[in-house]
Amino acid sequence: MKYQIVTPQTCLRPFIQYCWTLETNRMNSGVLELITTADNSSGIMSQCAQLKGEGLYNGKGKALPGCFLYGQQTGPGRYFVQAHISMAGVVFQPQGIHKLFRFPAFKATNKIIAFKEFCSESYKFKLNKQLPALDRLTLLETFLISKIPDNPSEDQYFTGVLKQIQIQPELFSVSELTDLLGISTRQLERKFNQTIGVSPGYYLRVMRFKKAMELIKSGEFNKFSDIAYSLYYTDQSHFIKEVRYFSGLNPKKLMGFKSKYLNKLGLPISMAKLADFKITDNFMC
C-alpha cells in the first residue's frame, strides 16, 4: 500500500486539516478488513477500482459510492477493501462541513452521503472517471474552493477554543466551555450540533479518547493507570471503558497492535487484517 498526506491549498486550510491518497496493489485475492475508531473527523472520499465489483464496502457488505461525504462517526466501524483500489480524500476541520456546505452538521452524523447529493453533475461526472488519485484530489480541491463562504473568518473565537481542545482536551468541561463562550448550556449544545455534528460533552469525550489513543501507540507509558491519570479519567476502569466504547477494542490489544498493511495511517484506523467477506449489494457509482 502507498499512502501519502498532501497539504491542502492555502485558501482551504481553515476548512481542511489535510488531504490524502491511498493506493493498494495486493496480488492475492484476500479482502482487507479495516476497523475504525470514533475520532471527531469528517470528510470526502473518492475511490476508483480496477474492476467492477471491487472497491470499498461497509460492514454489511454493501459497496460505498464512488465519491461520498461522511460526517462524524460516533463509534467504531468496519469496512472492507476488495482487491486493487485507488482512493483520495480530504479530512475537514471540526466545522468544515457546516462552513462549506451550509447545512447543520448533525444531518451528516453517522451517515455516508453520495457525491451527487451535494455537488453539480459536472463535478460528479469528472470525479467518477478513472483518474489517478492526485488528479482526483485536485478536482476535489477545485470543487471545495468553489464552496468557500464569503465570510470565512466568522466566529474565530469559537474556532480558537476548538484548537485549544484539540491540544489539551482533558482540561475542558461543558461548564467551562459555557463560561469561555459566554453562552448557556442549551446554546452550547445547539452550537456544537449545528457546526460540528455532536454534543459538546460527546466531542470532549472523543477528543480525550483520541489523545489516549496517541499515548497508547506512542509507547511512552508502561501502565494504563498512568495514561488514565494524565488525562484525568476517574480511574483505570473508566479509561478502559471509554477506549472500548469508542474503538471496540481494549487498550491492551491496541497497545500491542501493529498493522501489517496500514501502519503509517494512524487514526482513525485501529486495525487492518485479512478477512472473509461476502458482497450483498453493489451500488457503487
N, C-alpha and C positions, 0 to 999 in steps of 0.2 A: 504494500500500500504506500502511496505517496500522498502526504498531507502537508499543506502549507498555509500559513497565515499571511494575509495580504492587508496592508494598511489602506483604509478607505481614503477617498479623496477628501481634501481638507474641508470642503463645504458640508460633507456628510458626517464628520466626526462628532458633532453634537447629537446625532441621531443613531449612529452605528458604532459599536465597540470595535468590531473587526470584521473582515471578510475572510473567507477560507475556500480552499478547494481540496477535494479528496478523489484520488484515482485508485481503483482496485484492479488487479490483474492476476487473480488467482487461477491457476491452471486446473485445479481439481474441481470436482462438481459439488463440493460441500457448500453449505449455506452458513453464513456468519450471523450469529445472534448478537445483537447489541443491547445491553441493559443500561438504561439511562437513569439519572437521578434528577430530582427536582433541583433547579438551580437559579430560579428567577430570571431565566432568559427567554427571549422570543426572537423570531427572525423569519427569513425567507430562505427556501432551499430549492435549487434547480437540479434535476437529475436526468442523465441520459444513459440508457443501457444499450449494449451491442445488439441484443436480440429481443424480439417480442417475448414478454413474459418474465424477462429479467428485470432487476431493479430493487427498489426499497419497498418493504412490506411492513404493515403494522403487526401487532401481536396476535391478531386474529387471522392473519394470512391474506389480508386484502392489500392490493397494490396501492401505493400512495401516488398522488398526481405527479405529473412531470415537473411542475413548479407549484409551490404552495407556500402560504404564510402559516406559521404556527405561533400560538400565544403561549402564555405561561402554562407550564405543566406542573400541577400541584402534587405529583407523586412520581414514583419510579415508572418507567415504561419499558416495553420490549419491542424491538424492531429486528427485521431480518434483511440481510443483503444477499440477493440472489445473483451469483456469477459476476461478470465484469460490469462495473458501473463507474460513471464519472459524475461527481457531484460538485456543486458550487453554492455558496450561500453567504448570507450576512447575519450577524448577531446584533440585535438592536441594543441601544442604551435602554435603561428602565422605562422611559417614557416614549421610546421610539415609535411604537405602533400608533399611539394616540396622536402624537405630533404630526406624523407623516400622513396618516390615513384618516385622521379627524373623526374617529368613532370611538365609543367607550371601549377601553382595553379589555374589560371583563367579558365582552362579547366574543373575544378570541381565546379566552382561558380554557385550557384543555381541549382545544379544537385545532383541526387542520383545515385550512380554507384554500380551495383551488385557486390558482392564479387568475382565472377568468372572472372570479368574483370581485376582484379589486383592481383591475387594470384594463386598458384598452385592448381590443382584439389584435392590433398590430404588434404590441409587445408580447402578447400570448403566442402569436404565430412565430415570432423570431426566437423566443426562448425555447420552443419545442423542437427547433432544428438540431441536428447532430453537430453542434459546435463544440470546440474544445472548452474545457472548464473555465479558463481565464477569459475567453471571449464571452461566455455566458455571464460571467461575473461583471464584465464591462457593461453588458446590456442591462443587468440588474441595477448597477450604479446609475446609469443614464436614466432609467425609469425612476429611481428614488430621488435623483436630483430634481426631476420634474414635480415631485411631491413636496419639496421643501416649502414650509409655510412662509408667508410674507414677513412675519414677526418671529423668527426662530429663537430670539433671546428672551422670550416671555417666561416669567416665573423662574428666574435664575437662582433665587434664594432656595427654593424647593429643590432644584437640581443640585445645588451645593450641599444641602443636607443629605441627599441620597448618596453623594460621593463620600461623605463622611461615614455613612452607614456601611458602605462597601469596604472601607478600611478597618473600622472597628465596630462591627455590629453588636458586640457584647456590651457596649457602653450605652446603648439606647433602649428605651421602652416606649410604649404607646403614650403614656402620660408625659414623658419627656419630649416627645415629638409635638404634642399639642402645645406645650409651653414654648418650644422653639419656633413653631409656625404661627403661634397666636390664634389658634382656631379651636373649636370644640371637638370632642371625640367623634361626634356624628359627622362633622365637616371633614375631619381627617379620614374617616372611613370612606366617605364619598370620593374624596380626592384620590386616594390610593386605588380604589376600584376603577375609577374613571380613567386615570392616567397610566396605571401600571397593570391592573387586572386582578389584584388580590388585595386583601385587607392589610392594614399596616402591621397588625400582630403577626399575620402569617408571613409577610415579607421579612420581618425581623427574624423570625424563626428560621427561614430558609437561608438568609444571609449568614446567620451564625452557624448553621449546618455546613454551608459552603466553606467557611473558614475552618471548621473542624475537619472537613474532608482534606483540605490543603495541608493541615497539620499532620493528619494521619499519613498521607502519602509522602510528606517531607522526611519522615523518619527521625524527626528531631526529638520526639517524646518516646520514652520507653514504656510508659504506663498510660492507660486511657484516663485514669483518675487525674493525671497531670493536665491533659487536654481539657477535661471537664472543668477543672479548677480554673484554668487560664481563660476560659470562655464564660465563666460564671454560671455554668449549669448547676442546678440544685445539688446533684450528686452524680456519681458514675452511672447509676441506674437510669437516671433521667437522660444523660448523654447518650447511652446505648439505645434507649427507646427512640430518641429523636433521629439518630442515624439510621436505625432500621425503618422508621416511618418514611423517611424521605428517599432512601436508597433501596430498600427491600433487602438489605444485607447488614450483618452485624459488623462492628468496627474491626474485629479480628480478621475477618475474611477480606475486608477492604485493605487492611494494612499489608496482608500477605500477597495480595493480588498483583500480578504484573502481566499486562496484556501482551500476547504474542503478536497481535495484529495492530493494535491501536495504542501502543504505549506512549506515543507522543501527543495524543489528543487531550488527555486530562479530562476535566469536567466538560460536559455532563456525562461522558461515557465512563461507567464504572467497571464494566466487564465486556469482553468480547470473546466468543467461543463458537466452535463449530456445533451445529445443532440439526436435529431432524426438523423438517419443515414441509408444510402442505399448503399449496395455493388453493384458496377458496373462491376468489373472485378477482378478476383483473379489470380495473378501471383506470389504469394509468393513461394520462393524456399527454 
